[in-house]
Each structure stands twice: as C-alpha cells, then as structure tokens.
Amino acid sequence: MMPLHRNALLVVGLASVTACTRQPSPRFEVSFPASLSAQPVTGHLFISIYTKDDVEPRIAAYQSSRDFVARVPFFATDVDSLKPGESAVVDTAAPGYPLAGLRDLPAGDYYVQAVMNVYTEYHRADGHTIWARQGDWDGQRWAYAPGNLASQPVKVHLDPAQGYDVKLALDHALPPIALPADTKWVKHLKIQSQMLTKWWGGAPQYLGATVLLPKGYDEHPTTHYPVLYLQDHFNLDPPYGFTEDSAPKRGRTVAVVLEPPNPRSNVESAHPWSGGGKRESGYEFYKSWVSDRFPGMIIVTFQHPTQFFDDSYAVNSVNDGPYGDAILQELIPEVERRYRIIQAPYARVLSGGSTGGWESLALQLYHPDFFGGTWTFFPDPIDFRRYQLTDIYSDTSYYTQPNAAPGAPERMMQMNSPDGQPMATSRAVEQMEIASGTKLRSGWQFDVWNVVYGPVGEDGYPKRLFDPKTGVIDHSVALAMRDSGYDLRYYVHQHWPTIGPKLVGKLHILCGDMDDFFLAPAVYMMQEELESQTHPAYGGDFRYGRPMKGHGWSPMTNAGLIREMAAAIAKNAPPGAPTASWRNGT
C-alpha cells in the first residue's frame, strides 16, 4: 500500500493509453504478452477507477466495497480463454459497483488499473466441470490474490459523453503473500487434505490452523490441555488478536495484509468483534493469557478457504465438497496429534462470531458427541424464516417487503450503526457481488450462503436462491437448503429427540438486539424453539445486548470468556479427568 510515484504513472500512462475520439462508447481494452503467460487465461477481469494515487486502484476499490460503503468504482466481465496478444473488452455492458455502468462515471481525471482474477478448471468428483479461483492463502480477495495478473496504474481523463478507448496491458503477476512466522506462543499448521483434493479432481487443496499455546507449555512437557476451537473467517492472526506489542497497528490482517479498521468500531481492538461490547485489545488479552491465575488452554483457529469464499462454513456442501469431514477427520486429528490436547469431548469447546458464530453452533449441533459446548456470538442466520429480514420459505422477493406500499424502502443488508440508519440495500449488495463474479464466484456474503447451503445446478455451479435483478425467490432452493440441514433451527426441531440428550447445557448463544446485519430475529426464534423442548430441556442460555447493541457485542472480555469456558470444562469433566490447569496449581 505504498504511495504511487506520480511521475512514473504519467510515463506509463503515455505509453499504454490511447484516447480515441472516433469511439463514441466508453471502453477499456486489456491484453497481456506471452512473456507473462504463454497459455490462454480464463477469469474475471476488473477495471478499478480511483481519483487518488495513495494506493493502487485495485486495493482502493476492494477495500471500499468491504463494508458496502463503496466510493471507488470498479467494472468487470468474464474472460474465456484469452490468448496472449488478444484483447478483452470492458465496456458499457459490463456490470459495475457502486455505479451500474461506465456511462455513469462522472467526467474527470482518474487512475485506472486492470486485474485479472485467474480461474482454474476443475473436473470434480461429482462429475461437474467448473472454472473457479484456486486460493493461495489469500482469503479469496481478487485484489491481492497471488498469481492474479495486473497492469500498472495509469492516469487518464475519462469522459463518457465523449467516449474513450483506454488500452491497458497486464504486465505482472501479484506476488505471493508473506506468511507469519511461528513464535513461542503462536504456531501455524498447513496440510494437504486428501478428501478435498480428490473431490476437486486432484487439484491440491489445503487446510490449516493457527495455534495459541498457554503459558508453561514448553516447561511442562507432560501436561495436556483443553482446547477452544475458535471459528472465524480466513485469518492468519493469532486468536483474539493476541500480541505482545502494546501499540499494534489498528485493523485486522488477513494473510498479513493490513486492512482498514471497521469505521463503525467503537472499541480499540485488533480483533474485528467490536460492536459495543467489552472485548479487549490483543495486548490486553496477552497480559491476561500470561498471568499467573489464568486457566491453561490451547486456542485453535482454522483455515479452510474454498474456491468460492475465504471460508467453507466448516460443513459438507454439494458445491464446496466435504469440508466438514475433512476438518473433523483430517485437520483436528493432526492438530491434536501435534499439540498436547485432551482428546475428549468435555475438553473441546467452540466459539465464534458472525460466520464463525454459525459455524460454532453448526459444529456443536452436527457433532454433539465430539464437542463439549459452544459459546456462539451473533451468528449468521440460524433460522431461515429470518434470513436477515426475509422468510425465504414464504416471501416472494428478497428485496421488497410483503405487501409493501408503493415507494416503500427495500430491505436493507445492514445498518450504518446500531441506531438504525441504513447503509445499503440488499439489491445494492447483490449488484456488488454480480460485478465481483458471475455464477456465485464473487467471494462475498450472499453468494457464499447460496454456495454452502444451496443445491448444485445443472451446469455445475450453485443454483441461485433468488434472482439478482428482481429478487424473486426460488422456493425449491429454499426448501433444499432447509432439508439439507443448514437451517439450524429447523434442524433442532427435526432432530431434538436424538441430539437433545447430548446437548444439555452445551448451547450458549449471545447477540446484540440491534445487530447490524439483522441477525437477532433468527436468534430469538432459535431461543423459542429450544425453550419449547422439554424432553430434555436444553439447559443452556441466551444473552442479548440491550439496548441497541450491534454486530460484535459481547458482555465479557475475551479473557472473561476463557475463564467461563474453563469453569464449564471443570464442571463437565468426568471424575479424575484433567481440566484447565490454573497457574497457582489448583
């Protein structure tokens, strides 16, 4: 993210850009030389357009769309088998975000850059052949992904009314991302999954883990510890932002690329969960972790990126493959083999927020004999009758309210703050996803829910839940999601006689009542379901942030959460079994 050199940009711009007054329509032509790739390239071609030179346009466009407050436009199109020397065209037919098309761009001077998100062809074990992005520990972010092809940023004057033909040359591949080194406290693990490699037609697929070790781990080589399997998006940071640095940079790193902090955050924390709760900074957590009276546990986060998203949701999926099996049968056994973890259900607990919240609850419900309890925070929709604000079983559109009056506002994706100010409509978010990738390959939220939960289409790509233009819901897809077990409230309702006796006292769910992503309604519906079960009673608890607590709320610090988990582990341990060792020896 170093500032660009203005003079160098101007030189490159003069060499690689032509303005053609004979061309009445705005367009970009993009090519690459054989020296960059001798083989044809298939992928999704982005044009990013930025008014400043402080960062490259690709980075500015990607980051400004992360929180759905995009101010840096991009436009994109699919490219099929583009040969060296040939040109791909991005013109007025290409979808964009936040602008619908190139004609909507105001006239002015801009820095522009092309990036090809390169796809790989997969001959999957289910018989389908698809093209998708093979991640390389980059979190499925097109603007950073190693091996993606990019042009140099150039400065040009664009006037849609006059028309232009800007020629750009992809002249370099984005470099590998430097991975963090192991430390005394934090270890990293990466293994090839045989299950996933086979399912993806022999293309090597990898799983990973980041492990935080307790104080005294090296000094007591015979001691075994309980484990917290902490669910999150793809992320190579230490759990809970753990750091010995008392003044770290704000924000979150994904594969050690610094991204800006969430502007809605009101907690100084290296961790993204910061919605008005009590979570502490990574340094404050470190001080608790190494204190003498802190419970000795191991914390593990997983890395399980897919071809469609930075995270598999830790379940088997007809579109992603057997990620749930691979995590339970390959990754966790390897983690527990390498590190001294108590290999018993009472000593394995779960937690996570948002995507990780859904995952932590799903893992506990699907594997009630394997895990000893979950502390689930602000989960993605766990009752699809409130898929955010939509009942996907009975509502007809994802965009409009049932029986809405003419001119009524469309459904919102999220809020700007817990006081209820809207930030983006669902239609606008879907516009961003369509521009980012067709066939649900955008790497964003609506698409990934569809990928994980939905059925596979005849063409091998996921079948859509709703039409991206009209919002009309395909109820056959909704019912397939439910009947496959991904509607967790419905799963509980259908399976409680079998799973209930194994889950008593294990379910702890926490959520702000004014969650930015409208996640609280589904949590309330899950509470109603669980409290209706009496054979047996579920014996857990729900905690809500009131009043008006947003996404990321927590009633305790991360250290406080670990203490609560340690107490539960001690309570649930069989007589004489090891539990979380305390520093004072008790």
C-alpha positions, 0 to 999 in steps of 0.5 A, spaced: 500 500 500 505 504 498 504 511 495 504 511 487 510 515 484 506 520 480 511 521 475 512 514 473 504 513 472 504 519 467 510 515 463 506 509 463 500 512 462 503 515 455 505 509 453 499 504 454 493 509 453 490 511 447 484 516 447 480 515 441 475 520 439 472 516 433 469 511 439 463 514 441 462 508 447 466 508 453 471 502 453 477 499 456 481 494 452 486 489 456 491 484 453 497 481 456 504 478 452 506 471 452 512 473 456 507 473 462 503 467 460 504 463 454 497 459 455 490 462 454 487 465 461 480 464 463 477 469 469 474 475 471 477 481 469 476 488 473 477 495 471 478 499 478 477 507 477 480 511 483 481 519 483 487 518 488 494 515 487 495 513 495 494 506 493 493 502 487 486 502 484 485 495 485 486 495 493 482 502 493 476 499 490 476 492 494 477 495 500 471 500 499 466 495 497 468 491 504 463 494 508 458 496 502 460 503 503 463 503 496 466 510 493 471 507 488 468 504 482 470 498 479 467 494 472 468 487 470 466 481 465 468 474 464 474 472 460 474 465 456 480 463 454 484 469 452 490 468 448 496 472 449 496 478 444 488 478 444 484 483 447 478 483 452 473 488 452 470 492 458 465 496 456 458 499 457 455 492 458 459 490 463 456 490 470 459 495 475 459 497 483 457 502 486 455 505 479 451 500 474 455 502 468 461 506 465 456 511 462 455 513 469 462 515 471 462 522 472 467 526 467 474 527 470 481 525 471 482 518 474 487 512 475 485 506 472 488 499 473 486 492 470 486 485 474 485 479 472 482 474 477 485 467 474 480 461 474 482 454 474 478 448 471 476 443 475 473 436 473 470 434 480 468 428 483 461 429 482 462 429 475 461 437 474 466 441 470 467 448 473 472 454 472 473 457 479 479 461 483 484 456 486 486 460 493 493 461 495 492 463 502 489 469 500 482 469 503 479 469 496 480 477 495 481 478 487 485 484 489 491 481 492 490 474 490 497 471 488 498 469 481 492 474 479 495 478 473 495 486 473 497 492 469 500 498 472 496 504 474 495 509 469 492 516 469 487 518 464 481 523 463 475 519 462 469 522 459 463 518 457 459 523 453 465 523 449 467 516 449 474 513 450 478 507 448 483 506 454 488 500 452 491 497 458 496 491 458 497 486 464 504 486 465 505 482 472 503 477 476 501 479 484 506 476 488 505 471 493 503 473 500 508 473 506 506 468 511 507 469 519 512 466 522 511 461 528 513 464 535 513 461 542 506 462 543 503 462 536 504 456 531 501 455 524 499 448 521 498 447 513 496 440 510 494 437 504 487 434 505 486 428 501 478 428 501 478 435 498 483 434 493 480 428 490 473 431 490 476 437 486 479 432 481 486 432 484 487 439 484 491 440 491 487 443 496 489 445 503 487 446 510 490 449 516 490 452 523 493 457 527 495 455 534 495 459 541 499 455 546 498 457 554 503 459 558 508 453 561 507 449 555 514 448 553 516 447 561 511 442 562 512 437 557 507 432 560 501 436 561 495 436 556 490 441 555 483 443 553 482 446 547 477 452 544 476 451 537 475 458 535 471 459 528 472 465 524 473 467 517 480 466 513 485 469 518 492 468 519 492 472 526 493 469 532 486 468 536 483 474 539 488 478 536 493 476 541 500 480 541 505 482 545 506 489 542 502 494 546 501 499 540 499 494 534 497 497 528 489 498 528 485 493 523 485 486 522 490 482 517 488 477 513 494 473 510 498 479 513 495 484 509 493 490 513 486 492 512 482 498 514 479 498 521 471 497 521 469 505 521 463 503 525 468 500 531 467 503 537 472 499 541 480 499 540 481 492 538 485 488 533 480 483 533 474 485 528 468 483 534 467 490 536 460 492 536 459 495 543 461 490 547 467 489 552 472 485 548 479 487 549 485 489 545 490 483 543 495 486 548 490 486 553 488 479 552 496 477 552 497 480 559 491 476 561 493 469 557 500 470 561 498 471 568 499 467 573 491 465 575 489 464 568 486 457 566 491 453 561 488 452 554 490 451 547 486 456 542 485 453 535 483 457 529 482 454 522 483 455 515 479 452 510 478 457 504 474 454 498 474 456 491 468 460 492 469 464 499 475 465 504 471 460 508 467 453 507 462 454 513 466 448 516 460 443 513 459 438 507 456 442 501 454 439 494 458 445 491 464 446 496 465 438 497 466 435 504 469 440 508 466 438 514 469 431 514 475 433 512 476 438 518 473 433 523 477 427 520 483 430 517 485 437 520 483 436 528 486 429 528 493 432 526 492 438 530 491 434 536 496 429 534 501 435 534 499 439 540 498 436 547 490 436 547 485 432 551 482 428 546 475 428 549 469 431 548 468 435 555 475 438 553 473 441 546 469 447 546 467 452 540 466 459 539 465 464 534 462 470 531 458 472 525 460 466 520 464 463 525 458 464 530 454 459 525 459 455 524 460 454 532 453 452 533 453 448 526 459 444 529 456 443 536 449 441 533 452 436 527 457 433 532 454 433 539 458 427 541 465 430 539 464 437 542 463 439 549 459 446 548 459 452 544 459 459 546 456 462 539 456 470 538 451 473 533 451 468 528 449 468 521 442 466 520 440 460 524 433 460 522 431 461 515 424 464 516 429 470 518 434 470 513 436 477 515 429 480 514 426 475 509 422 468 510 425 465 504 420 459 505 414 464 504 416 471 501 416 472 494 422 477 493 428 478 497 428 485 496 421 488 497 417 487 503 410 483 503 405 487 501 409 493 501 406 500 499 408 503 493 415 507 494 416 503 500 424 502 502 427 495 500 430 491 505 436 493 507 443 488 508 445 492 514 445 498 518 450 504 518 450 503 526 446 500 531 441 506 531 438 504 525 440 508 519 441 504 513 447 503 509 445 499 503 440 495 500 440 488 499 439 489 491 445 494 492 449 488 495 447 483 490 449 488 484 456 488 488 457 481 488 454 480 480 460 485 478 465 481 483 463 474 479 458 471 475 455 464 477 456 465 485 464 466 484 464 473 487 467 471 494 462 475 498 456 474 503 450 472 499 453 468 494 457 464 499 450 462 503 447 460 496 454 456 495 454 452 502 447 451 503 444 451 496 443 445 491 448 444 485 445 446 478 445 443 472 451 446 469 455 445 475 455 451 479 450 453 485 443 454 483 441 461 485 436 462 491 433 468 488 434 472 482 439 478 482 435 483 478 428 482 481 429 478 487 424 473 486 425 467 490 426 460 488 422 456 493 425 449 491 432 452 493 429 454 499 426 448 501 433 444 499 437 448 503 432 447 509 432 439 508 439 439 507 440 441 514 443 448 514 437 451 517 439 450 524 433 451 527 429 447 523 434 442 524 433 442 532 426 441 531 427 435 526 432 432 530 431 434 538 429 427 540 436 424 538 441 430 539 437 433 545 440 428 550 447 430 548 446 437 548 444 439 555 447 445 557 452 445 551 448 451 547 450 458 549 448 463 544 449 471 545 447 477 540 446 484 540 438 486 539 440 491 534 445 487 530 447 490 524 446 485 519 439 483 522 441 477 525 437 477 532 430 475 529 433 468 527 436 468 534 430 469 538 426 464 534 432 459 535 431 461 543 423 459 542 424 453 539 429 450 544 425 453 550 419 449 547 423 442 548 422 439 554 424 432 553 430 434 555 430 441 556 436 444 553 439 447 559 443 452 556 442 460 555 441 466 551 444 473 552 442 479 548 445 486 548 440 491 550 439 496 548 441 497 541 447 493 541 450 491 534 454 486 530 460 484 535 457 485 542 459 481 547 458 482 555 465 479 557 472 480 555 475 475 551 479 473 557 472 473 561 470 468 556 476 463 557 475 463 564 467 461 563 469 456 558 474 453 563 469 453 569 464 449 564 470 444 562 471 443 570 464 442 571 463 437 565 469 433 566 468 426 568 471 424 575 479 424 575 479 427 568 484 433 567 481 440 566 484 447 565 490 447 569 490 454 573 497 457 574 497 457 582 496 449 581 489 448 583 
